[in-house]
């Protein structure tokens, strides 16, 4: 059985397979930041950080942090050669102008229609909206990378119950159990993790899954 960190790494590695050469990719806080460690060597992407730079690199080694270089979540960051710094006006101009190919975000809830709730639980302190609302409306593809459940509770639902970040905006959901795609007919299961049964993923999902006859193993 995988521990929590192994689960996060497994999800991040699968997400990284979605990108192609030249894609501009924005990574949300938390689990999505791990994705940068798994980009195939023959694929060159540009990581964008909405707090004002492109060319974001992997997290720095312990002891090598630069206090003046942080990611959008306030964590230590690096920048690759030829990276570029700019103001918030340019940063959100890139996002709102449709120049970001993929954004990878976590979620509190996501539903079969592709609606997303990821910024607020009434009565609780959470990080807040950040740039998520701009990203889900401006990025060409929105990938949700998260653990499938939260303490056994469904996070993938027929309909979100928390305040919405965006409606009909999610392109793909990737968890440790499988890969799913919201469609006009419902939530389609595209891949199933090798160590998960169909009954297990159905039980862990709060909506019906459309299951193809030939279901691939999660890559």
PASEBA-1860 file (N, C-alpha, C; in nm, 3 decimals):
! residues 219
1> XXXXXXXX> 0.084/-0.120/0.000/0.000/0.000/0.000/0.088/0.126/0.000 ~ 0.056/0.223/-0.085/0.133/0.346/-0.094/0.104/0.436/0.025 ~ 0.209/0.509/0.073/0.183/0.609/0.176/0.140/0.739/0.107 ~ 0.110/0.840/0.188/0.053/0.964/0.134/0.146/1.031/0.033 ~ 0.276/1.035/0.063/0.370/1.098/-0.029/0.382/1.019/-0.159 ~ 0.383/0.886/-0.150/0.389/0.803/-0.270/0.266/0.823/-0.358 ~ 0.151/0.841/-0.294/0.027/0.866/-0.369/0.039/0.997/-0.446 ~ 0.088/1.101/-0.379/0.104/1.231/-0.446/0.201/1.222/-0.563
9> XXXXXXXX> 0.312/1.151/-0.543/0.412/1.137/-0.649/0.354/1.059/-0.767 ~ 0.275/0.957/-0.739/0.212/0.876/-0.843/0.119/0.961/-0.928 ~ 0.038/1.042/-0.862/-0.055/1.130/-0.935/0.023/1.231/-1.019 ~ 0.124/1.294/-0.958/0.202/1.395/-1.029/0.270/1.338/-1.152 ~ 0.323/1.217/-1.141/0.391/1.154/-1.254/0.294/1.128/-1.368 ~ 0.171/1.089/-1.336/0.071/1.065/-1.441/0.029/1.197/-1.508 ~ 0.013/1.302/-1.428/-0.023/1.432/-1.485/0.082/1.478/-1.586 ~ 0.208/1.459/-1.554/0.318/1.507/-1.639/0.314/1.448/-1.779
17> XXXXXXXX> 0.249/1.335/-1.795/0.242/1.270/-1.926/0.143/1.341/-2.021 ~ 0.068/1.435/-1.970/-0.033/1.503/-2.052/0.025/1.613/-2.140 ~ 0.147/1.660/-2.110/0.199/1.779/-2.176/0.281/1.745/-2.299 ~ 0.284/1.841/-2.392/0.364/1.827/-2.512/0.468/1.937/-2.523 ~ 0.558/1.922/-2.616/0.664/2.021/-2.638/0.605/2.161/-2.658 ~ 0.660/2.258/-2.584/0.620/2.396/-2.603/0.499/2.440/-2.523 ~ 0.435/2.350/-2.451/0.318/2.387/-2.372/0.355/2.483/-2.259 ~ 0.268/2.578/-2.235/0.280/2.668/-2.120/0.191/2.612/-2.010
25> XXXXXXXX> 0.250/2.583/-1.894/0.180/2.509/-1.788/0.187/2.588/-1.658 ~ 0.071/2.602/-1.594/0.064/2.664/-1.462/0.032/2.557/-1.358 ~ 0.110/2.552/-1.250/0.090/2.453/-1.145/0.036/2.520/-1.019 ~ -0.076/2.468/-0.969/-0.133/2.520/-0.845/-0.052/2.478/-0.725 ~ -0.092/2.524/-0.606/-0.019/2.494/-0.483/-0.044/2.351/-0.439 ~ 0.046/2.301/-0.356/0.029/2.166/-0.303/0.076/2.059/-0.399 ~ 0.000/1.953/-0.411/0.036/1.839/-0.496/0.078/1.880/-0.638 ~ 0.007/1.971/-0.705/0.045/2.005/-0.843/0.190/2.051/-0.860
33> XXXXXXXX> 0.251/2.109/-0.756/0.389/2.156/-0.770/0.486/2.040/-0.794 ~ 0.448/1.918/-0.757/0.534/1.802/-0.777/0.546/1.763/-0.924 ~ 0.452/1.809/-1.006/0.448/1.767/-1.147/0.576/1.803/-1.221 ~ 0.638/1.915/-1.183/0.757/1.961/-1.255/0.872/1.861/-1.246 ~ 0.871/1.773/-1.147/0.979/1.675/-1.129/0.967/1.556/-1.225 ~ 0.855/1.545/-1.296/0.829/1.425/-1.375/0.812/1.451/-1.525 ~ 0.848/1.570/-1.570/0.838/1.599/-1.713/0.939/1.512/-1.788 ~ 0.896/1.436/-1.889/0.992/1.354/-1.966/1.104/1.439/-2.024
41> XXXXXXXX> 1.224/1.383/-2.032/1.341/1.459/-2.077/1.328/1.510/-2.220 ~ 1.248/1.441/-2.300/1.233/1.484/-2.440/1.117/1.582/-2.459 ~ 1.055/1.625/-2.350/0.943/1.720/-2.356/0.985/1.848/-2.285 ~ 0.973/1.960/-2.354/1.016/2.089/-2.299/0.893/2.179/-2.282 ~ 0.857/2.202/-2.157/0.743/2.288/-2.129/0.791/2.413/-2.058 ~ 0.709/2.517/-2.060/0.737/2.643/-1.991/0.641/2.652/-1.874 ~ 0.694/2.654/-1.752/0.610/2.666/-1.634/0.589/2.813/-1.601 ~ 0.463/2.849/-1.583/0.423/2.985/-1.552/0.376/2.991/-1.407
49> XXXXXXXX> 0.416/3.096/-1.335/0.369/3.118/-1.199/0.296/3.251/-1.195 ~ 0.170/3.250/-1.148/0.089/3.371/-1.161/0.136/3.487/-1.074 ~ 0.231/3.462/-0.982/0.285/3.574/-0.905/0.394/3.650/-0.980 ~ 0.420/3.612/-1.108/0.501/3.701/-1.189/0.626/3.649/-1.255 ~ 0.628/3.523/-1.299/0.742/3.480/-1.380/0.708/3.354/-1.460 ~ 0.778/3.338/-1.571/0.773/3.214/-1.649/0.911/3.150/-1.643 ~ 0.916/3.022/-1.673/1.042/2.949/-1.666/1.067/2.895/-1.527 ~ 0.960/2.871/-1.451/0.977/2.816/-1.316/1.042/2.679/-1.323
57> XXXXXXXX> 1.133/2.653/-1.230/1.202/2.524/-1.224/1.150/2.439/-1.111 ~ 1.223/2.334/-1.079/1.185/2.246/-0.970/1.211/2.314/-0.835 ~ 1.156/2.255/-0.730/1.182/2.309/-0.596/1.332/2.301/-0.565 ~ 1.387/2.399/-0.495/1.531/2.396/-0.464/1.563/2.290/-0.360 ~ 1.688/2.247/-0.360/1.735/2.156/-0.257/1.734/2.228/-0.122 ~ 1.718/2.151/-0.015/1.718/2.210/0.118/1.850/2.283/0.144 ~ 1.840/2.406/0.189/1.957/2.488/0.215/1.995/2.577/0.098 ~ 1.932/2.558/-0.019/1.963/2.637/-0.138/1.849/2.732/-0.174
65> XXXXXXXX> 1.754/2.751/-0.082/1.640/2.837/-0.109/1.682/2.984/-0.123 ~ 1.616/3.053/-0.216/1.637/3.197/-0.233/1.514/3.267/-0.174 ~ 1.529/3.347/-0.068/1.412/3.409/-0.003/1.337/3.506/-0.093 ~ 1.400/3.547/-0.204/1.335/3.640/-0.296/1.266/3.570/-0.413 ~ 1.269/3.436/-0.414/1.209/3.362/-0.525/1.113/3.258/-0.470 ~ 0.984/3.286/-0.485/0.881/3.197/-0.434/0.778/3.168/-0.542 ~ 0.705/3.059/-0.524/0.597/3.028/-0.617/0.468/3.096/-0.571 ~ 0.358/3.070/-0.643/0.233/3.138/-0.615/0.175/3.103/-0.478
73> XXXXXXXX> 0.219/2.990/-0.422/0.172/2.950/-0.290/0.263/2.995/-0.178 ~ 0.369/3.070/-0.210/0.461/3.118/-0.110/0.574/3.022/-0.077 ~ 0.583/2.910/-0.150/0.689/2.814/-0.127/0.816/2.849/-0.203 ~ 0.929/2.796/-0.157/1.056/2.821/-0.223/1.053/2.769/-0.367 ~ 1.113/2.844/-0.458/1.107/2.810/-0.600/1.243/2.834/-0.665 ~ 1.255/2.792/-0.790/1.373/2.822/-0.871/1.324/2.872/-1.007 ~ 1.416/2.930/-1.082/1.383/2.973/-1.219/1.490/2.920/-1.312 ~ 1.449/2.876/-1.430/1.542/2.818/-1.526/1.608/2.927/-1.609
81> XXXXXXXX> 1.720/2.893/-1.676/1.783/2.990/-1.766/1.682/3.045/-1.866 ~ 1.689/3.174/-1.892/1.600/3.246/-1.984/1.460/3.265/-1.929 ~ 1.441/3.234/-1.799/1.314/3.267/-1.736/1.295/3.417/-1.732 ~ 1.170/3.460/-1.709/1.137/3.602/-1.720/1.048/3.645/-1.604 ~ 1.081/3.760/-1.543/0.999/3.817/-1.436/0.916/3.932/-1.491 ~ 0.794/3.950/-1.436/0.708/4.059/-1.482/0.604/4.088/-1.374 ~ 0.528/4.195/-1.395/0.427/4.238/-1.299/0.298/4.158/-1.309 ~ 0.209/4.182/-1.214/0.081/4.110/-1.211/-0.005/4.140/-1.333
89> XXXXXXXX> 0.008/4.260/-1.389/-0.072/4.293/-1.507/-0.037/4.202/-1.624 ~ 0.094/4.179/-1.644/0.136/4.089/-1.752/0.100/3.945/-1.719 ~ 0.120/3.907/-1.593/0.093/3.770/-1.551/-0.052/3.731/-1.578 ~ -0.144/3.815/-1.534/-0.285/3.781/-1.553/-0.332/3.812/-1.694 ~ -0.258/3.897/-1.765/-0.286/3.914/-1.907/-0.258/3.786/-1.984 ~ -0.149/3.716/-1.948/-0.118/3.587/-2.010/-0.228/3.485/-1.983 ~ -0.273/3.482/-1.857/-0.375/3.384/-1.819/-0.509/3.417/-1.883 ~ -0.554/3.540/-1.867/-0.685/3.579/-1.919/-0.687/3.584/-2.071
97> XXXXXXXX> -0.570/3.602/-2.129/-0.562/3.608/-2.276/-0.558/3.473/-2.344 ~ -0.563/3.366/-2.266/-0.566/3.231/-2.324/-0.431/3.177/-2.366 ~ -0.322/3.227/-2.304/-0.188/3.185/-2.343/-0.134/3.069/-2.259 ~ -0.210/3.026/-2.158/-0.172/2.912/-2.077/-0.240/2.787/-2.133 ~ -0.161/2.688/-2.170/-0.218/2.567/-2.230/-0.282/2.477/-2.124 ~ -0.215/2.459/-2.011/-0.266/2.372/-1.904/-0.249/2.440/-1.769 ~ -0.350/2.427/-1.686/-0.332/2.455/-1.544/-0.365/2.328/-1.467 ~ -0.284/2.300/-1.365/-0.303/2.181/-1.281/-0.337/2.231/-1.141
105> XXXXXXXX> -0.455/2.193/-1.093/-0.504/2.243/-0.965/-0.551/2.129/-0.876 ~ -0.551/2.154/-0.746/-0.615/2.063/-0.653/-0.764/2.097/-0.644 ~ -0.837/2.019/-0.567/-0.980/2.044/-0.554/-1.031/2.000/-0.418 ~ -1.128/2.074/-0.368/-1.206/2.028/-0.254/-1.317/1.937/-0.302 ~ -1.380/1.978/-0.413/-1.482/1.898/-0.479/-1.476/1.922/-0.630 ~ -1.511/1.820/-0.705/-1.531/1.833/-0.850/-1.645/1.741/-0.885 ~ -1.725/1.778/-0.985/-1.841/1.694/-1.015/-1.843/1.646/-1.159 ~ -1.943/1.563/-1.189/-1.949/1.496/-1.318/-1.968/1.592/-1.435
113> XXXXXXXX> -2.010/1.715/-1.405/-2.029/1.816/-1.510/-1.903/1.896/-1.537 ~ -1.798/1.871/-1.457/-1.676/1.948/-1.472/-1.676/2.076/-1.392 ~ -1.769/2.088/-1.296/-1.768/2.203/-1.205/-1.662/2.182/-1.098 ~ -1.604/2.291/-1.051/-1.493/2.284/-0.957/-1.517/2.374/-0.836 ~ -1.493/2.319/-0.717/-1.491/2.396/-0.593/-1.356/2.371/-0.527 ~ -1.272/2.473/-0.517/-1.139/2.448/-0.461/-1.083/2.564/-0.379 ~ -1.171/2.656/-0.334/-1.114/2.770/-0.263/-1.176/2.800/-0.127 ~ -1.290/2.740/-0.094/-1.358/2.783/0.027/-1.442/2.672/0.087
121> XXXXXXXX> -1.427/2.654/0.220/-1.520/2.572/0.298/-1.582/2.667/0.400 ~ -1.712/2.694/0.389/-1.773/2.790/0.482/-1.741/2.756/0.628 ~ -1.693/2.857/0.701/-1.663/2.839/0.843/-1.523/2.789/0.872 ~ -1.444/2.761/0.767/-1.308/2.712/0.788/-1.207/2.801/0.717 ~ -1.085/2.804/0.770/-0.978/2.881/0.708/-0.909/2.795/0.602 ~ -0.908/2.844/0.479/-0.837/2.777/0.369/-0.758/2.883/0.293 ~ -0.665/2.842/0.204/-0.578/2.943/0.140/-0.651/3.052/0.063 ~ -0.769/3.025/0.009/-0.841/3.129/-0.063/-0.833/3.112/-0.214
129> XXXXXXXX> -0.892/3.206/-0.285/-0.909/3.194/-0.430/-0.777/3.199/-0.505 ~ -0.686/3.291/-0.468/-0.564/3.307/-0.546/-0.598/3.340/-0.690 ~ -0.528/3.277/-0.785/-0.556/3.301/-0.926/-0.645/3.196/-0.988 ~ -0.706/3.109/-0.906/-0.778/2.994/-0.960/-0.893/3.032/-1.052 ~ -0.969/3.134/-1.014/-1.084/3.171/-1.097/-1.039/3.218/-1.235 ~ -0.929/3.292/-1.240/-0.875/3.335/-1.370/-0.821/3.216/-1.448 ~ -0.753/3.125/-1.379/-0.693/3.010/-1.447/-0.798/2.918/-1.507 ~ -0.905/2.889/-1.435/-1.004/2.794/-1.488/-1.083/2.854/-1.604
137> XXXXXXXX> -1.087/2.987/-1.613/-1.157/3.048/-1.725/-1.063/3.082/-1.841 ~ -0.931/3.096/-1.811/-0.838/3.137/-1.916/-0.753/3.028/-1.975 ~ -0.723/2.923/-1.897/-0.638/2.814/-1.948/-0.716/2.728/-2.047 ~ -0.646/2.675/-2.146/-0.711/2.592/-2.247/-0.756/2.457/-2.191 ~ -0.679/2.404/-2.094/-0.711/2.275/-2.033/-0.691/2.287/-1.881 ~ -0.788/2.235/-1.806/-0.780/2.236/-1.659/-0.774/2.092/-1.611 ~ -0.662/2.056/-1.548/-0.645/1.922/-1.493/-0.654/1.929/-1.341 ~ -0.740/1.846/-1.284/-0.750/1.836/-1.139/-0.665/1.719/-1.093
145> XXXXXXXX> -0.568/1.747/-1.006/-0.479/1.644/-0.952/-0.501/1.639/-0.801 ~ -0.555/1.529/-0.753/-0.590/1.521/-0.610/-0.606/1.376/-0.568 ~ -0.605/1.354/-0.435/-0.642/1.224/-0.384/-0.791/1.203/-0.406 ~ -0.829/1.078/-0.428/-0.966/1.048/-0.471/-1.071/1.082/-0.365 ~ -1.037/1.059/-0.238/-1.130/1.088/-0.128/-1.059/1.168/-0.020 ~ -1.136/1.224/0.073/-1.082/1.297/0.187/-1.134/1.231/0.314 ~ -1.046/1.157/0.383/-1.085/1.083/0.503/-1.207/0.994/0.477 ~ -1.208/0.933/0.359/-1.316/0.843/0.322/-1.437/0.910/0.261
153> XXXXXXXX> -1.441/1.043/0.262/-1.555/1.116/0.204/-1.533/1.143/0.056 ~ -1.641/1.138/-0.019/-1.633/1.163/-0.163/-1.590/1.306/-0.193 ~ -1.497/1.321/-0.287/-1.460/1.451/-0.340/-1.508/1.467/-0.484 ~ -1.537/1.354/-0.548/-1.592/1.355/-0.683/-1.741/1.324/-0.670 ~ -1.824/1.420/-0.711/-1.966/1.415/-0.680/-2.052/1.429/-0.805 ~ -2.179/1.402/-0.787/-2.275/1.429/-0.895/-2.291/1.580/-0.912 ~ -2.287/1.652/-0.799/-2.297/1.798/-0.803/-2.222/1.856/-0.684 ~ -2.137/1.956/-0.709/-2.063/2.020/-0.602/-2.158/2.089/-0.503
161> XXXXXXXX> -2.122/2.084/-0.375/-2.203/2.149/-0.272/-2.132/2.271/-0.212 ~ -2.003/2.285/-0.237/-1.926/2.400/-0.186/-1.930/2.515/-0.287 ~ -1.896/2.637/-0.245/-1.892/2.750/-0.338/-1.802/2.721/-0.458 ~ -1.852/2.756/-0.576/-1.785/2.721/-0.701/-1.667/2.813/-0.731 ~ -1.562/2.754/-0.785/-1.451/2.829/-0.845/-1.482/2.853/-0.992 ~ -1.536/2.751/-1.059/-1.570/2.763/-1.200/-1.667/2.654/-1.241 ~ -1.744/2.680/-1.344/-1.844/2.584/-1.393/-1.802/2.528/-1.528 ~ -1.824/2.398/-1.542/-1.794/2.329/-1.670/-1.654/2.361/-1.720
169> XXXXXXXX> -1.558/2.363/-1.629/-1.423/2.407/-1.665/-1.320/2.294/-1.661 ~ -1.351/2.182/-1.599/-1.252/2.076/-1.578/-1.240/1.988/-1.701 ~ -1.118/1.969/-1.748/-1.092/1.885/-1.865/-1.064/1.740/-1.825 ~ -0.994/1.722/-1.713/-0.947/1.588/-1.673/-0.931/1.585/-1.521 ~ -0.962/1.469/-1.462/-0.941/1.446/-1.319/-0.845/1.328/-1.306 ~ -0.735/1.349/-1.233/-0.636/1.242/-1.214/-0.617/1.221/-1.065 ~ -0.645/1.098/-1.020/-0.627/1.062/-0.879/-0.542/0.936/-0.873 ~ -0.517/0.887/-0.751/-0.441/0.763/-0.736/-0.520/0.641/-0.781
177> XXXXXXXX> -0.652/0.658/-0.807/-0.735/0.544/-0.845/-0.760/0.537/-0.996 ~ -0.752/0.651/-1.064/-0.781/0.648/-1.206/-0.778/0.786/-1.271 ~ -0.809/0.785/-1.400/-0.816/0.908/-1.479/-0.959/0.918/-1.532 ~ -1.022/1.034/-1.511/-1.162/1.054/-1.548/-1.180/1.182/-1.627 ~ -1.283/1.181/-1.710/-1.311/1.298/-1.794/-1.459/1.334/-1.786 ~ -1.490/1.458/-1.744/-1.630/1.502/-1.748/-1.676/1.517/-1.893 ~ -1.792/1.463/-1.924/-1.850/1.475/-2.057/-1.995/1.518/-2.045 ~ -2.058/1.547/-2.156/-2.199/1.588/-2.153/-2.290/1.473/-2.110
185> XXXXXXXX> -2.237/1.351/-2.114/-2.315/1.234/-2.074/-2.286/1.189/-1.931 ~ -2.185/1.251/-1.866/-2.146/1.211/-1.732/-1.995/1.195/-1.722 ~ -1.950/1.135/-1.613/-1.807/1.121/-1.587/-1.755/0.989/-1.645 ~ -1.666/1.001/-1.742/-1.612/0.883/-1.810/-1.480/0.840/-1.747 ~ -1.468/0.713/-1.714/-1.344/0.657/-1.661/-1.256/0.619/-1.779 ~ -1.139/0.683/-1.788/-1.049/0.661/-1.901/-0.942/0.557/-1.871 ~ -0.894/0.556/-1.745/-0.790/0.462/-1.703/-0.816/0.422/-1.559 ~ -0.778/0.299/-1.524/-0.793/0.249/-1.388/-0.657/0.207/-1.335
193> XXXXXXXX> -0.623/0.252/-1.214/-0.494/0.216/-1.155/-0.481/0.064/-1.141 ~ -0.360/0.016/-1.155/-0.333/-0.128/-1.160/-0.377/-0.200/-1.033 ~ -0.364/-0.134/-0.919/-0.395/-0.199/-0.791/-0.536/-0.167/-0.740 ~ -0.623/-0.116/-0.827/-0.759/-0.077/-0.789/-0.859/-0.155/-0.872 ~ -0.965/-0.204/-0.808/-1.070/-0.274/-0.881/-1.178/-0.174/-0.924 ~ -1.258/-0.215/-1.020/-1.366/-0.130/-1.067/-1.467/-0.104/-0.954 ~ -1.495/-0.204/-0.874/-1.588/-0.186/-0.762/-1.533/-0.086/-0.661 ~ -1.403/-0.087/-0.639/-1.343/0.005/-0.542/-1.353/0.150/-0.588
201> XXXXXXXX> -1.325/0.176/-0.715/-1.332/0.315/-0.762/-1.477/0.363/-0.769 ~ -1.569/0.274/-0.800/-1.711/0.312/-0.800/-1.756/0.349/-0.660 ~ -1.713/0.272/-0.561/-1.752/0.298/-0.422/-1.693/0.429/-0.371 ~ -1.575/0.466/-0.422/-1.505/0.587/-0.377/-1.549/0.712/-0.452 ~ -1.640/0.697/-0.548/-1.685/0.807/-0.633/-1.832/0.836/-0.607 ~ -1.864/0.964/-0.586/-2.000/1.002/-0.550/-2.092/1.029/-0.667 ~ -2.062/0.972/-0.781/-2.150/0.980/-0.898/-2.128/0.855/-0.982 ~ -2.214/0.834/-1.079/-2.199/0.719/-1.168/-2.078/0.740/-1.259
209> XXXXXXXX> -2.012/0.632/-1.291/-1.900/0.636/-1.385/-1.940/0.568/-1.515 ~ -1.906/0.630/-1.625/-1.922/0.566/-1.756/-1.797/0.484/-1.781 ~ -1.811/0.354/-1.794/-1.696/0.264/-1.803/-1.693/0.202/-1.943 ~ -1.586/0.224/-2.019/-1.575/0.163/-2.151/-1.553/0.013/-2.141 ~ -1.585/-0.058/-2.248/-1.568/-0.204/-2.248/-1.420/-0.242/-2.235 ~ -1.334/-0.165/-2.301/-1.190/-0.191/-2.297/-1.123/-0.082/-2.215 ~ -1.106/-0.104/-2.084/-1.056/-0.002/-1.993/-0.905/-0.019/-1.973 ~ -0.826/0.079/-2.017/-0.680/0.067/-2.003/-0.634/0.080/-1.857
217> XXX> -0.516/0.024/-1.829/-0.453/0.043/-1.700/-0.392/0.182/-1.698 ~ -0.399/0.247/-1.584/-0.344/0.382/-1.568/-0.194/0.382/-1.601 ~ -0.152/0.472/-1.687/-0.015/0.474/-1.739/0.085/0.507/-1.629
END
